[in-house]
Amino acid sequence: MPLTRRRTLLAGAALGGVALLAGCAEDDGPGGREHSSAADRLRERSARDSTTLLARYDATLHAHPTLEPRLRPLRAEVARHAEALGADRTASEGPKRDAGAPSSAPSPRAARPSAPPVPRDERAARAALADAERTLADTRTKALTAAPPELARLLASVAAAGAAHAFLLAEPAR
C-alpha cells in the first residue's frame, strides 16, 4: 500500500505542477488587482521563501551527497516554484548544468540566501527539509485569503507541492 500511496501523491504533485504552469501563463486582464502593491509584496516574499528553501536543499545536498537521487527532483520543483513566483532565474537554477542538480559553485547572484546548518545525520537532514517544506506550505496556505485570484491559485498549487514534498521527505529510505 505505501507504494500506491506514494504513486498517488507523486501523480497529484505532477498535476499540481501542470496546473502551476498553466496558471502562470494566463493574464489577469486590464484593471485586475493582481498587480497591487500588496500582491506584489506577497509574490516577492513567496519568491524569497522559495529561494531560501532552494538554498536549504543545496546545503543539504552538499552535506549529504548520497541523498542526491532522492532530493534532486524535489529541488528541481522548488526551483520551478521560485521561478514561477518571479525569483531571479540565476537564483532558482544555480549554475547552468542541470536545474535539478545541486550546485557545487556559488551562485552568480550575490543576494543568495544562506541556509541554516544541516544536521549531520541524513534522516535528521531529511526531517529538517520536511519541516521547512511543511512550514512554508502552511504559510502559503494562510496567505491565500489575502492574495488576488491568480496569485492565490499559484500559491495553492505551490503549497500543495510543498506538502507533498514534506510527505515524501518523511518516508523512510528504501
N, C-alpha and C positions, 0 to 999 in steps of 0.2 A: 503493500500500500504506500509506503513512503515515496517510492519511485513514481507512482502515479500522481501523488500529490505534488511532487516536485515538477513533473511534466506540466501539470495543470497550471502551477504557479509560473513556470517559465513561459508557457503559452500566453498567459494573461499579461505577463510583463512585455512580451513581444507585441501583443495587441495594443498595450498602453503606449509602447514606443511608436507604433504606426499612428495611433491617434495623436500623439505628441507632434509628430512630424506633419500630419495633416492639419492640425490646429495651427501650427506655426505659419502655414502657407496662406491662410486666409487673411483678408484685410478687414479691419474693423469699420471701414466706411468713413465718410466725412462726418465730422462733428461728434464722433464717438468719444467716450471718456476713457478709452484705452490709453491715451497718452497724457492723462492728467499728471500733475506733479506727484501726487500720492501713488499712482500706478507706476510711474517711472521709478520712484524710490523703492517700491516693493519689488519691482523687477530687478533693479540694481542689487538690492540686498539679497535676493534669491540667487542671482548670478554669483555674487561674492560667496554665499554659503556653499554653492556647488563647487566653486573653485577651491575653497578651503577643504571641502570633503575630498576633492581630487588630490590635493596635497597630502591628505591623510593616507589615501590609497598609495600614493607614490612612496611615502615614508615607510609604510608597511611592506610594500614590495621590496624596497631597498633593504629593510631589516630582515625580511623573510623571503628570499628569492624562491624557495620551494613552494610558496603559495601562489606563484605566478599563474599557473594554469587555472586555478580557481578564481583568482581576483581579476585577471585580465579582462574578461567580458563585462564584469560589473564596473570596473574602472572606465572602460570604453563608454558604457552607458552614462556614467556620471559626466564624462567629458562632453557627450552629446547634450546632456541636460544643461550644462554650463553654457554651451554654445547657443542652444535654443533660447536660453534666458538672456542672452546678449553679452556674455563674458567674452573678453578678448580671445580670439581664436588661438593665439600662441599660448595663452594660459591654460586653455582647456585641452589642448592636444599635446603640449610639450614638444620635443623635437620632432621633426617630420618623418621619423621612421614609422612605426605602427602606432596609430592613435590609441590602441588598447594596451600597448606595452609600457612598462614603467620607464621613466626617463632616467638615464644614467648621468646626463649632463644637466646643469642648471638651466632653467627656463630663460629664454631671452628677455622675458618681461621682469623688470626689477621688482614690481609690486606683488610678486607671487607670495601668497600667504605661507607661513610656516605651520607645519602640523605639530601637534603635541607629541611628546615622546611615545615611541611604540613599545608595548610590552615585549619582554624577551621571549616569552612563551608564545608559540604560534596560536594556540587555542585562545589565549587571552588577547592576542592581537586581533584575531577574527572577531572576538566578542566586543572589543573596543570599536571596531569598524561597524559592527551590527548596531551597537548603541548609538553611534554617530548617525547612521542611516535612519534609525528609528526616531531619534530626537528631531532630525531635520524633517522627516516625513510628518511628524506631529506639528511642527512649527508651520509647515506649508499648509497643512490641513486647516489649522486655525486661521491662517491668513486668507483663506478663500472668501470669507464673508466681506472683507474689505476690498477684494480685487474686482476689477471690471470683468465682464464675461469671458473674453478671450484669454486673459491672463489667468483667470480662475480655472479655466479648462486646462491650461498648460500646467499650472501648479498642482491641480488634482492628479493629472497624469504622472507628473514627476514624483509627487508624494506616494502614489500607488507603486511606482517602480522602486522607490526607496524602501517602502515596506516589504516588497518582495526581496530586495537585496538583503535586508535585515534578516528575513527568514532564511534565505539561502546561506548567509554567513553563519547563522546559528546552528545549521545542520552539522552533524558530526562528519568528519572527513571520511572518505571511502577509500 
